[in-house]
Amino acid sequence: MNRWLLPENIADVLPSEARKIEELRRILLDRFQSYGYELVMPPMLEYLDSLLTGSGQDLNLKTFKLVDQLSGRTLGLRADITPQVARIDAHLLNRQGVTRLCYAGSVLHTLAAPGTSSREQLQLGAEIYGHAGWEADLEVQTLLNEVLTLSNLGEITLDMAHAGILTGILGEYHPKSDALEALYAALQAKDLPGLTQLLSDWPAAIKSAIISLAALSGSPKEVLPAARKALPQTKQVAGALDDLERLCQAISGLPNAPKLNLDLSDLRGYQYHSGVMFAAYVEGLPAAIARGGRYDMVGEAFGRSRPATGFSLDIMTLARLSKIDSRKNAILAPWSNDEQLSQAIAALRAKGEVVIQLLPGHEQDGEEFHCDRELVDQKGAWVVITRA
């Protein structure tokens, strides 16, 4: 076996790509900070039951598991940072008011996620805790639109759904968990024959409303009126549609507003979410570039009920699609023990310039830097000139 080979769907990040990833990470974390988000750094490894608290079966299947030799308990390599941040808010910070937290760290999946080629991701996200109103949902969606715009990805489409709609349709009817899993999959695939067969022995009113969800996709101006006609007039369903309408109106007025789409059958992460759910799409990626939504139940699972909403994305995928040129301009300098040269180089680096000293017998190479200037000796003084 070749010792330098990596596991399938695990890859090294080479210089030019690594620079772009780091550039985007800094830009996006700075934007989070401008909104008042505080950075947290949860550990890569935790007890499995803590990592999976309130997250449902999907996250369990994505998580690598191993046994801790110290305690004998099962550990997990995190596949999602959101439950960890919810734990930090619930038990370590334990604040009463609104808390804004952000993060950027590696996560590992047992299988590569759709739209990616690696099982390792650099997950970046922002979360708001402590406010149950739609205003918090608007803030995180506004922030997501801004960071995607800053990343120079082209046109952004924001899809929205609401977990409360299906909950309102089901009411007091409680299907078995395997039936619910099959229902989510059929709705996401818009598999009408599969839905009809799955719902054959469900109450007629519930069956009719669920089947109608598959067709409720498109422009908010068309979907919302159709949904109010087709879906049960329960308080929970009406409230969910009102939330979506308010958000669509507010987001439409944003600078660089994304294209809006409602897809009421897109219930990915339904067990994880409790309210508005959203996904952002950009050209060149068949899967969502970012996902988020309200997940009040996660904090409750940690023993402290806290309203929560947020989003996350993979910076590695973002960097691959971003049109930002992260290459740095640099200055070439010759190799010499000359004290004045050393002082000139130190002064330039202190100003933030990149200065590359050529080692004897070598030419400058590498894709990460564009050496557009050079440091030369002119009449006993070291000066920077433009390269020919």
GIVENTA-V913679 format. One record per residue. SS is DSSP state (alpha for helix, beta for strand, coil for the rest). OMEGA is omega in radians with two decimals (NA if undefined). BURIAL is + if it has 9 or more other C-alpha atoms within 8 Angstrom, else -. Layout:
ss=SS omega=OMEGA burial=BURIAL
ss=SS omega=OMEGA burial=BURIAL
This chain:
ss=coil omega=3.08 burial=-
ss=coil omega=-3.05 burial=-
ss=coil omega=-3.10 burial=-
ss=coil omega=3.14 burial=-
ss=coil omega=3.11 burial=-
ss=coil omega=3.07 burial=-
ss=coil omega=-3.13 burial=-
ss=coil omega=3.14 burial=-
ss=coil omega=2.98 burial=-
ss=coil omega=-3.02 burial=+
ss=coil omega=2.98 burial=-
ss=coil omega=3.04 burial=-
ss=coil omega=-3.02 burial=-
ss=coil omega=-2.90 burial=-
ss=alpha omega=-3.05 burial=-
ss=alpha omega=3.12 burial=+
ss=alpha omega=3.14 burial=+
ss=alpha omega=3.10 burial=+
ss=alpha omega=-3.13 burial=+
ss=alpha omega=3.11 burial=+
ss=alpha omega=-3.12 burial=+
ss=alpha omega=3.10 burial=-
ss=alpha omega=3.13 burial=+
ss=alpha omega=3.12 burial=+
ss=alpha omega=-3.13 burial=+
ss=alpha omega=-3.13 burial=-
ss=alpha omega=-3.04 burial=+
ss=alpha omega=3.10 burial=+
ss=alpha omega=3.07 burial=+
ss=alpha omega=3.10 burial=-
ss=alpha omega=3.06 burial=+
ss=alpha omega=-3.13 burial=+
ss=alpha omega=-3.13 burial=+
ss=alpha omega=3.08 burial=-
ss=coil omega=-3.13 burial=-
ss=coil omega=3.12 burial=-
ss=coil omega=-3.14 burial=+
ss=beta omega=-3.08 burial=-
ss=beta omega=3.02 burial=-
ss=coil omega=-3.12 burial=-
ss=coil omega=3.11 burial=-
ss=coil omega=-3.13 burial=-
ss=coil omega=3.12 burial=-
ss=coil omega=-3.00 burial=-
ss=beta omega=3.09 burial=-
ss=beta omega=2.97 burial=+
ss=beta omega=-3.00 burial=+
ss=alpha omega=-3.08 burial=+
ss=alpha omega=3.08 burial=-
ss=alpha omega=-3.13 burial=+
ss=alpha omega=-3.03 burial=+
ss=coil omega=-3.09 burial=+
ss=coil omega=3.05 burial=+
ss=coil omega=-2.98 burial=+
ss=coil omega=3.12 burial=+
ss=coil omega=-3.01 burial=+
ss=alpha omega=-3.08 burial=-
ss=alpha omega=-3.10 burial=-
ss=alpha omega=3.10 burial=+
ss=alpha omega=-3.13 burial=+
ss=alpha omega=-3.12 burial=-
ss=alpha omega=-2.92 burial=+
ss=coil omega=2.98 burial=+
ss=beta omega=-3.06 burial=+
ss=beta omega=3.09 burial=+
ss=beta omega=-3.10 burial=-
ss=beta omega=3.10 burial=-
ss=coil omega=-3.12 burial=+
ss=coil omega=3.12 burial=-
ss=coil omega=-3.05 burial=-
ss=coil omega=-3.06 burial=-
ss=coil omega=-3.13 burial=-
ss=coil omega=3.14 burial=-
ss=beta omega=3.09 burial=+
ss=beta omega=3.06 burial=+
ss=beta omega=2.94 burial=+
ss=beta omega=-2.94 burial=+
ss=coil omega=3.03 burial=+
ss=coil omega=3.14 burial=+
ss=coil omega=-3.10 burial=+
ss=coil omega=-3.06 burial=+
ss=alpha omega=3.11 burial=-
ss=alpha omega=3.11 burial=+
ss=alpha omega=3.14 burial=+
ss=alpha omega=3.07 burial=+
ss=alpha omega=3.09 burial=+
ss=alpha omega=3.12 burial=+
ss=alpha omega=3.13 burial=+
ss=alpha omega=-3.04 burial=+
ss=alpha omega=-2.93 burial=+
ss=alpha omega=-3.11 burial=-
ss=alpha omega=3.10 burial=-
ss=alpha omega=3.03 burial=-
ss=coil omega=3.11 burial=-
ss=coil omega=-3.12 burial=-
ss=coil omega=-3.09 burial=-
ss=coil omega=-3.14 burial=-
ss=coil omega=3.08 burial=+
ss=beta omega=3.09 burial=+
ss=beta omega=-3.11 burial=+
ss=beta omega=3.06 burial=+
ss=beta omega=-3.07 burial=+
ss=beta omega=3.00 burial=+
ss=beta omega=-3.09 burial=+
ss=beta omega=-3.12 burial=+
ss=beta omega=2.96 burial=+
ss=beta omega=-3.09 burial=+
ss=beta omega=3.13 burial=+
ss=coil omega=3.09 burial=+
ss=coil omega=3.08 burial=+
ss=coil omega=3.11 burial=-
ss=coil omega=3.14 burial=+
ss=coil omega=3.09 burial=+
ss=coil omega=3.13 burial=-
ss=coil omega=3.13 burial=-
ss=coil omega=3.12 burial=-
ss=coil omega=-3.08 burial=-
ss=coil omega=3.06 burial=+
ss=coil omega=3.06 burial=+
ss=beta omega=3.11 burial=+
ss=beta omega=2.99 burial=+
ss=beta omega=-3.01 burial=+
ss=beta omega=3.08 burial=+
ss=beta omega=-3.11 burial=+
ss=beta omega=3.11 burial=+
ss=beta omega=-3.08 burial=+
ss=beta omega=3.01 burial=+
ss=beta omega=3.10 burial=+
ss=beta omega=2.97 burial=+
ss=coil omega=3.11 burial=+
ss=coil omega=-3.06 burial=+
ss=coil omega=-3.06 burial=-
ss=coil omega=-3.11 burial=-
ss=alpha omega=3.14 burial=-
ss=alpha omega=3.10 burial=-
ss=alpha omega=3.08 burial=+
ss=alpha omega=3.12 burial=+
ss=alpha omega=-3.12 burial=+
ss=alpha omega=-3.09 burial=-
ss=alpha omega=3.10 burial=+
ss=alpha omega=3.06 burial=+
ss=alpha omega=3.14 burial=+
ss=alpha omega=3.10 burial=+
ss=alpha omega=3.13 burial=+
ss=alpha omega=-3.14 burial=+
ss=alpha omega=-3.09 burial=-
ss=alpha omega=3.08 burial=+
ss=alpha omega=3.08 burial=+
ss=alpha omega=3.10 burial=+
ss=alpha omega=-3.11 burial=-
ss=coil omega=3.06 burial=+
ss=coil omega=-3.10 burial=+
ss=coil omega=-3.05 burial=+
ss=coil omega=-3.07 burial=-
ss=coil omega=-3.14 burial=-
ss=beta omega=3.03 burial=+
ss=beta omega=-3.14 burial=+
ss=beta omega=3.07 burial=+
ss=beta omega=3.11 burial=+
ss=beta omega=3.02 burial=+
ss=beta omega=-3.13 burial=+
ss=beta omega=-3.12 burial=+
ss=alpha omega=-3.12 burial=+
ss=alpha omega=-3.12 burial=+
ss=alpha omega=3.13 burial=+
ss=alpha omega=3.09 burial=+
ss=alpha omega=3.12 burial=+
ss=alpha omega=3.11 burial=+
ss=alpha omega=-3.10 burial=+
ss=alpha omega=3.12 burial=+
ss=coil omega=-3.11 burial=-
ss=coil omega=3.13 burial=-
ss=coil omega=-3.05 burial=-
ss=coil omega=3.10 burial=-
ss=coil omega=3.06 burial=-
ss=coil omega=-3.04 burial=-
ss=alpha omega=3.14 burial=-
ss=alpha omega=3.09 burial=-
ss=alpha omega=3.10 burial=+
ss=alpha omega=3.12 burial=+
ss=alpha omega=3.12 burial=-
ss=alpha omega=3.12 burial=+
ss=alpha omega=3.13 burial=+
ss=alpha omega=-3.10 burial=+
ss=alpha omega=-3.13 burial=-
ss=alpha omega=3.12 burial=+
ss=alpha omega=3.14 burial=+
ss=alpha omega=3.12 burial=+
ss=alpha omega=-3.06 burial=-
ss=coil omega=-3.10 burial=-
ss=coil omega=-3.07 burial=+
ss=alpha omega=3.08 burial=+
ss=alpha omega=3.11 burial=-
ss=alpha omega=3.10 burial=-
ss=alpha omega=-3.12 burial=+
ss=alpha omega=3.14 burial=+
ss=alpha omega=-3.12 burial=-
ss=alpha omega=-3.04 burial=+
ss=coil omega=-3.00 burial=-
ss=coil omega=-3.11 burial=-
ss=coil omega=3.08 burial=-
ss=coil omega=3.09 burial=-
ss=coil omega=-3.00 burial=-
ss=alpha omega=-3.10 burial=-
ss=alpha omega=3.13 burial=-
ss=alpha omega=3.13 burial=+
ss=alpha omega=-3.12 burial=+
ss=alpha omega=-3.11 burial=-
ss=alpha omega=-3.12 burial=+
ss=alpha omega=3.12 burial=+
ss=alpha omega=3.14 burial=+
ss=alpha omega=3.13 burial=+
ss=alpha omega=-3.07 burial=+
ss=coil omega=-3.13 burial=+
ss=coil omega=-3.08 burial=-
ss=coil omega=-3.12 burial=+
ss=beta omega=3.11 burial=+
ss=beta omega=-3.11 burial=+
ss=coil omega=3.10 burial=+
ss=alpha omega=-3.12 burial=+
ss=alpha omega=3.13 burial=-
ss=alpha omega=-3.01 burial=-
ss=alpha omega=-3.05 burial=+
ss=alpha omega=3.08 burial=+
ss=alpha omega=3.13 burial=-
ss=alpha omega=3.14 burial=+
ss=alpha omega=3.14 burial=+
ss=alpha omega=3.11 burial=+
ss=alpha omega=-2.97 burial=-
ss=alpha omega=-3.01 burial=-
ss=coil omega=-3.14 burial=+
ss=coil omega=-3.11 burial=-
ss=coil omega=3.11 burial=-
ss=coil omega=-3.13 burial=-
ss=alpha omega=-3.09 burial=-
ss=alpha omega=3.11 burial=+
ss=alpha omega=3.14 burial=+
ss=alpha omega=3.12 burial=+
ss=alpha omega=3.12 burial=-
ss=alpha omega=3.12 burial=+
ss=alpha omega=3.08 burial=+
ss=alpha omega=3.10 burial=-
ss=alpha omega=-3.13 burial=+
ss=alpha omega=-3.13 burial=+
ss=alpha omega=3.12 burial=+
ss=alpha omega=-3.13 burial=-
ss=alpha omega=-3.14 burial=+
ss=alpha omega=3.13 burial=+
ss=alpha omega=-3.11 burial=-
ss=alpha omega=-3.09 burial=+
ss=alpha omega=3.12 burial=+
ss=alpha omega=-3.13 burial=+
ss=coil omega=-3.13 burial=-
ss=coil omega=2.94 burial=-
ss=coil omega=-3.10 burial=-
ss=coil omega=-3.08 burial=-
ss=coil omega=3.09 burial=+
ss=coil omega=2.97 burial=+
ss=beta omega=-3.05 burial=-
ss=beta omega=3.10 burial=+
ss=beta omega=3.02 burial=+
ss=beta omega=3.05 burial=+
ss=beta omega=-2.98 burial=+
ss=coil omega=3.09 burial=+
ss=coil omega=3.14 burial=+
ss=coil omega=-3.04 burial=-
ss=coil omega=3.04 burial=+
ss=coil omega=-3.12 burial=-
ss=coil omega=-3.10 burial=-
ss=coil omega=-3.12 burial=+
ss=coil omega=-3.10 burial=-
ss=coil omega=-3.03 burial=+
ss=coil omega=-3.09 burial=+
ss=coil omega=-3.10 burial=+
ss=coil omega=-3.13 burial=+
ss=beta omega=3.08 burial=+
ss=beta omega=-3.12 burial=+
ss=beta omega=3.12 burial=+
ss=beta omega=3.14 burial=+
ss=beta omega=-3.13 burial=+
ss=beta omega=3.09 burial=+
ss=beta omega=-3.13 burial=+
ss=coil omega=3.08 burial=+
ss=coil omega=3.14 burial=-
ss=coil omega=-3.10 burial=+
ss=coil omega=3.13 burial=-
ss=coil omega=3.12 burial=-
ss=coil omega=3.05 burial=+
ss=coil omega=3.14 burial=+
ss=beta omega=3.09 burial=+
ss=beta omega=3.10 burial=+
ss=beta omega=3.12 burial=+
ss=beta omega=-3.11 burial=+
ss=beta omega=-3.08 burial=+
ss=coil omega=-3.10 burial=+
ss=alpha omega=-3.03 burial=+
ss=alpha omega=-3.12 burial=+
ss=alpha omega=3.09 burial=+
ss=alpha omega=3.11 burial=+
ss=alpha omega=3.13 burial=+
ss=alpha omega=3.08 burial=+
ss=coil omega=3.06 burial=+
ss=coil omega=3.12 burial=-
ss=coil omega=-3.08 burial=+
ss=coil omega=3.14 burial=+
ss=coil omega=3.00 burial=+
ss=coil omega=-3.10 burial=+
ss=beta omega=3.04 burial=+
ss=beta omega=-3.11 burial=+
ss=beta omega=3.12 burial=+
ss=beta omega=3.05 burial=+
ss=beta omega=3.10 burial=+
ss=beta omega=3.11 burial=+
ss=beta omega=-3.10 burial=+
ss=alpha omega=3.13 burial=+
ss=alpha omega=3.09 burial=+
ss=alpha omega=3.12 burial=+
ss=alpha omega=-3.12 burial=+
ss=alpha omega=-3.14 burial=+
ss=alpha omega=-3.09 burial=-
ss=alpha omega=-3.05 burial=-
ss=coil omega=3.11 burial=+
ss=coil omega=3.09 burial=-
ss=coil omega=3.05 burial=-
ss=coil omega=-3.06 burial=-
ss=coil omega=3.13 burial=+
ss=coil omega=-3.11 burial=+
ss=beta omega=2.97 burial=-
ss=beta omega=-3.06 burial=+
ss=beta omega=3.12 burial=+
ss=beta omega=3.06 burial=+
ss=beta omega=3.09 burial=+
ss=beta omega=3.12 burial=+
ss=coil omega=3.06 burial=+
ss=coil omega=3.12 burial=-
ss=coil omega=3.05 burial=-
ss=coil omega=-3.10 burial=-
ss=coil omega=-3.08 burial=-
ss=alpha omega=3.13 burial=-
ss=alpha omega=3.09 burial=-
ss=alpha omega=3.14 burial=+
ss=alpha omega=3.12 burial=+
ss=alpha omega=3.12 burial=-
ss=alpha omega=3.12 burial=+
ss=alpha omega=-3.14 burial=+
ss=alpha omega=-3.14 burial=-
ss=alpha omega=3.12 burial=-
ss=alpha omega=3.13 burial=+
ss=alpha omega=3.11 burial=+
ss=alpha omega=3.10 burial=-
ss=coil omega=3.13 burial=-
ss=coil omega=3.12 burial=-
ss=coil omega=3.00 burial=+
ss=beta omega=3.13 burial=+
ss=beta omega=-3.12 burial=+
ss=beta omega=3.08 burial=-
ss=beta omega=3.13 burial=-
ss=coil omega=3.07 burial=+
ss=coil omega=-3.07 burial=-
ss=coil omega=3.07 burial=-
ss=coil omega=-3.09 burial=-
ss=coil omega=3.03 burial=-
ss=coil omega=3.12 burial=-
ss=coil omega=3.06 burial=-
ss=coil omega=-3.11 burial=-
ss=coil omega=-3.07 burial=-
ss=coil omega=-2.96 burial=-
ss=coil omega=-3.05 burial=+
ss=beta omega=3.06 burial=+
ss=beta omega=-3.07 burial=+
ss=beta omega=-3.09 burial=+
ss=beta omega=-3.14 burial=+
ss=beta omega=3.07 burial=+
ss=beta omega=-3.14 burial=+
ss=beta omega=-3.06 burial=+
ss=beta omega=3.10 burial=+
ss=beta omega=3.09 burial=-
ss=beta omega=3.11 burial=-
ss=coil omega=3.05 burial=-
ss=coil omega=3.11 burial=-
ss=beta omega=3.14 burial=-
ss=beta omega=-3.09 burial=+
ss=beta omega=3.13 burial=-
ss=beta omega=3.09 burial=+
ss=beta omega=3.08 burial=-
ss=beta omega=3.13 burial=-
ss=coil omega=3.13 burial=-
ss=coil omega=NA burial=-
